[in-house]
Amino acid sequence: MDLSDQEFDQLISAAMDDLPQKYIKGLNNVAIVYADDPDENQSKKAELKSGSLLLGLYEGIPLTKRGAGYTFVLPDKITLFKNPILAVAHTPEQLYEQIKRTLWHEIAHYYGLNHDDIQRLQG
């Protein structure tokens, strides 16, 4: 599939609208961005193994880890990676669902859930 950055951005916005709004409205000081691929630093943070794909990444301090001193900090960042997502989606429907699932997964990290928690909830 070929997808412009503008089209990818529109799909992210639509996915945001489709997710439970109480969780979206609870996002505070979080930037949601996209990139073609993870950079070297992001790959290291995610402990990305050779041949693995990183679809999204949450970078920040989860709500459950914030203390009274959490003030005047840069925004947390959720990044969706366009090329890896395109690599696993084969139809427009799969693409949209993968964007939505990846976004939801990274938002769950913001709320303090780890991968085991997320897998259990997604069942």
C-alpha positions in Angstrom: 0.0 0.0 0.0 1.1 3.5 -0.7 0.0 6.1 1.8 0.9 9.8 2.0 1.8 11.3 5.4 -1.4 13.4 5.3 -3.5 10.2 4.8 -1.6 8.5 7.6 -2.3 11.5 9.9 -6.0 11.4 9.0 -6.2 7.7 9.9 -4.5 8.5 13.3 -7.1 11.2 13.9 -10.0 8.9 13.0 -8.6 6.2 15.3 -8.4 8.8 18.1 -12.1 9.5 17.6 -13.0 5.8 17.6 -11.2 5.0 20.9 -13.0 5.4 24.3 -13.1 9.2 24.7 -12.7 9.1 28.5 -9.2 7.8 28.0 -8.4 10.2 25.2 -9.6 13.2 27.2 -7.5 11.9 30.1 -4.3 12.3 28.1 -2.4 15.3 29.6 0.8 16.7 28.3 1.1 14.0 25.6 2.1 14.6 22.0 0.9 12.0 19.4 3.2 12.0 16.4 4.2 9.7 13.6 7.5 8.9 11.8 8.3 6.7 8.9 10.5 4.4 11.0 12.0 4.4 14.6 15.3 6.1 14.9 18.3 4.4 16.5 17.5 5.8 19.9 13.9 4.6 19.8 14.9 1.2 18.7 17.3 0.9 21.7 14.6 2.1 24.1 12.3 -0.5 22.8 15.0 -3.1 22.9 14.2 -3.9 19.3 15.7 -7.1 18.1 17.0 -7.5 14.6 14.2 -8.4 12.2 11.5 -7.1 14.6 9.1 -4.3 13.8 8.3 -1.5 16.1 4.8 -0.2 15.4 4.6 2.4 18.1 6.4 3.7 21.1 5.4 5.5 24.3 8.2 7.8 25.7 7.5 9.4 29.0 6.6 8.8 32.6 3.4 6.8 33.1 0.7 8.3 35.3 1.3 5.6 37.9 4.9 6.7 38.3 4.4 10.4 38.6 4.9 12.0 42.0 4.3 15.4 43.4 7.4 16.7 41.7 6.0 16.1 38.2 5.8 19.7 37.0 7.4 21.7 34.2 8.3 18.6 32.1 8.4 18.2 28.4 5.3 16.3 27.0 5.3 12.6 26.9 5.3 11.3 23.3 3.5 8.5 21.5 4.9 7.8 18.1 3.3 5.6 15.5 5.7 4.3 12.8 4.2 4.4 9.3 6.4 1.9 7.5 6.3 -0.9 10.0 2.5 -0.5 10.3 2.2 -0.6 6.5 4.3 -3.8 6.5 1.8 -5.7 8.6 -1.4 -4.4 7.1 -2.5 -5.8 3.7 -5.8 -4.0 3.3 -7.1 -0.5 4.1 -9.3 -2.1 6.8 -6.3 -3.9 8.4 -4.3 -0.7 8.2 -6.9 1.3 10.1 -7.4 -1.4 12.7 -3.6 -1.7 13.2 -3.3 2.0 13.7 -6.1 2.0 16.2 -4.7 -1.0 18.0 -1.2 0.4 18.1 -2.4 3.8 19.3 -4.5 2.1 22.1 -1.5 0.0 23.1 0.7 3.1 23.5 -2.0 5.0 25.4 -2.3 2.0 27.8 1.4 2.5 28.6 0.7 6.2 29.4 -1.9 4.9 32.0 0.8 2.6 33.5 -0.1 -0.7 32.0 2.7 -3.1 31.0 2.7 -5.5 28.0 1.4 -8.4 30.1 -1.5 -6.2 31.4 -2.3 -5.0 27.9 -2.3 -8.6 26.4 -4.6 -9.8 29.2 -7.0 -6.9 28.6 -7.0 -7.3 24.8 -7.5 -11.1 25.4 
